Amino acid sequence: MAKAKDIPEGLTEAEFKLVRALRDRKHRRAEGAFLVQGRKLVEEVLQAGWPVRFVVATAEAARVTGIPARLLRTAPAHRMERLGTFGSGNEWIAVVDLPGPAVDGPLEAGELVLALDGVADPGNLGTIIRLADWFGMRRLWCSPGTVDPFNPKVVQASMGSLLRVAVVEVPLPERLARARREGATVHAADLTGTSVFEATLVRPAVLVLGSESHGLSAAVRAGADILLRVPGRGGAESLNVAMAATALCMEFERRRQP
């Protein structure tokens, strides 16, 4: 017979309401927690040692997990559907403590930092966080108008990279000015800029990307040392911001000194 301590508890009404509330940014900030959905991401969060309050799973999913019973809560599938924010992958949902303020020290020699000026789409931000992780960046700056990095769709799109890249909310014009004093060159993506393949790319560097609808704000644009564009040959009006970030980062990486 299983011991009582090995049997997951049922999800309480208070816990149900908490999970529902954490879909909203103001409640995430008030509660100091966010949601992680899907078995792979939940397991990655646990393995990384992030403070997990509890994990909700269907009874069937709970039977095949190695998660400690003290963290597990069970709920029927129809309730899990009400808790999840996606059409599928709602069998596992973790409530995780928000991290404390990230350390944002001076730029190091050779460092490249991405800075986002009002990026609004959660999928774009999550993809850019994953991109930053791919190229070995450990921090990313966001203006206050950028989508919340702990939005469930951002967390999902980052595919675990949010665990390794510190997303720091900063007043961008002031932080860019400070970066220049630290010896960095500020590059900003803009359709009127110099082709990235012809520009001089100097590290340490900041690469700024503007919002999907309005591009760079005037104050951020004024703080850039050089404007860059990804040259194209076809009839598309522009690139998606995550696509542009990928192309620009690839060129920075190609020029990197061995």
Secondary structure, DSSP 8 states (H G I E B T S, - for coil): ---GGGS-EE--HHHHHHHHHTTSHHHHHHHTEEEEESHHHHHHHHHTT--EEEEEE-HHHHTT--S-GGGEEE--HHHHHHH-SSSS--SEEEEEE-----------TT-EEEEEES---HHHHHHHHHHHHHTT--EEEE-TTS--TTSHHHHHHHTTGGGTSEEEE--HHHHHHHHHHTT-EEEEEEEEEEETTTS---SSEEEEEEBTTTBS-HHHHHT-SEEEE----SS-S---HHHHHHHHHHHHHHH---
